[in-house]
Amino acid sequence: MAKSPIPFELIDEGQGCYRLKGELTFATASAVLKKTLVIFKEASRLSFNLEGISRVDSAGVALLLEWLRRAEQARTELCYANLPQNVKAIARVSGIEQLIAAGSSEAVD
Amino acid sequence: MDKLLITGGRPLSGELRISGAKNAALPILAGALLSETPVTIGNVPHLHDITTTMELLGRMGVHLVVDEKLNIEVDSGPIENFFAPYELVKTMRASILVLGPLLARFGRAEVSLPGGCAIGSRPVNLHLHGLAAMGAEINVKNGYIHASAKRLKGCRLVLDQVTVTGTENLMMAAVLAEGTTIIENAAREPEVVDLANFLNEMGGKVHGAGSDIMEIEGVESLSANGLHYRILPDRIETGTYLVAAAMTGGRVKLKNTRPDLLDAVLVKLREAGAIITCTDSTIELDMQGDRPQAVSLRTAPYPAFPTDMQAQFTAMNTVAEGVGVITETVFENRFMHVQEMQRMGADIQLESNTAIVQGRPNLTAAPVMATDLRASASLVLAGLVAEGQTVVDRIYHIDRGYECIEEKLSQLGAEIRRIPN
């Protein structure tokens, strides 16, 4: 039996820092994007901690790129912390590791 | 461009997991275009050519999702165009493999001609003649193949020469053709068999894969119906790491592989003095600290000794005891690694399509330059046994066919690191 996706949560830790929990996948990416658009208008600096992300697929990696794009459009500085290991692997197989690295506070191998 | 820095002299030791075969994954990704429902493909190696293929399919409107285990789900339902542009095809000749499936399922395709190849002449005319014989209208104009057909028709095709991608393209075209297609002088490589198995699991009727005569009964449609297909292991990657262990006098165990796919290579490694033990999915090689014996070989289509392992065995012979004669019959310009090895002190004489290699106890490190995928692998192997630090330049070639080579060799105890550009 397929497991139900873990609901996405965006936890505001103050001063533009957010902790993300749940799944960033094909099933959830669109809804998560809609939920997060508003925060780009309000902050000049954002940090997304992805330690609580339990599952990511290429749609989730695309979402990470979309957030970077939205941040650039809003002239907001966005960085990612604690990128899951498979994000780096998917980024590599998709040929976009440099783009993800640009938004990460760590090196993407 | 990235380079690899290798300090030689360490025997390789340890265990390694072999990746899926790129040369199976590429046609199978193209073959996913034939399915009316999404299909998931697993054990896909993480290589630049895979990324290029995903980009090619994506640009056509195909939906691709890479899951957390790096399986690729391909859904060609939303496809919008049937165009393979020059800028992608010029970087990866295997892009031609979309021609057969696009024509078979959608009745049209516009695919750039691949252009030249460093290792020899690899024309696509056999693909085009075969498709034309099946009723396709083919025009080559402005560097592009324009192909169309209401529905392809099965026929008897006799290939003038054995061609792996030609067999694959025509197989994929025939699977949805009206009637039965016979392909004579078909390629017999395991990757061709893997593609046939994939098509059959989606409802295809491909018979005789692995022999030189294939019979394909055309069906109305293919549907994956939730299929999760696992690509077969890479026999050339397997062979390369085995040769690396043999050259360094080491002992390694390779997992997630298939010894039955490389009989001709294992025979030669045993001849070189390696003790080889196999199970269904593992190969263990032990040189017992000894230097390999020189071996002579002749490349030919499968199941004979593979041309893709020629450069690696040339490298092994440079440090082996005795003289080995390597004859290349498949590609006319596949000795470009020889001059680079000579820079490292190798004693190799070239006569037409034959390299006569006199083994020496050591090579000496030197800066060398890769020219193609397997030549670059052979230079890395040479670096593992050379005295000093070898720098291999232009390793984008090696990145096309070897997943994380420096990580895997480091896992086996090699001193190797990548110097980014």
HADDOCK unambig.tbl for C-alpha pairs under 7 A between the chains (distance, minus, plus):
assign (segid A and resid 55 and name CA) (segid B and resid 68 and name CA) 6.68 0.50 0.50
assign (segid A and resid 56 and name CA) (segid B and resid 68 and name CA) 5.71 0.50 0.50
assign (segid A and resid 57 and name CA) (segid B and resid 66 and name CA) 5.59 0.50 0.50
assign (segid A and resid 57 and name CA) (segid B and resid 67 and name CA) 4.25 0.50 0.50
assign (segid A and resid 57 and name CA) (segid B and resid 68 and name CA) 4.97 0.50 0.50
assign (segid A and resid 58 and name CA) (segid B and resid 65 and name CA) 5.52 0.50 0.50
assign (segid A and resid 58 and name CA) (segid B and resid 66 and name CA) 4.80 0.50 0.50
assign (segid A and resid 58 and name CA) (segid B and resid 67 and name CA) 6.20 0.50 0.50
assign (segid A and resid 59 and name CA) (segid B and resid 65 and name CA) 6.58 0.50 0.50
assign (segid A and resid 86 and name CA) (segid B and resid 68 and name CA) 6.19 0.50 0.50
assign (segid A and resid 90 and name CA) (segid B and resid 66 and name CA) 6.90 0.50 0.50
assign (segid A and resid 90 and name CA) (segid B and resid 70 and name CA) 6.64 0.50 0.50
assign (segid A and resid 93 and name CA) (segid B and resid 46 and name CA) 5.10 0.50 0.50
assign (segid A and resid 93 and name CA) (segid B and resid 47 and name CA) 6.46 0.50 0.50
assign (segid A and resid 93 and name CA) (segid B and resid 51 and name CA) 5.79 0.50 0.50
assign (segid A and resid 94 and name CA) (segid B and resid 51 and name CA) 5.33 0.50 0.50
assign (segid A and resid 95 and name CA) (segid B and resid 51 and name CA) 6.07 0.50 0.50
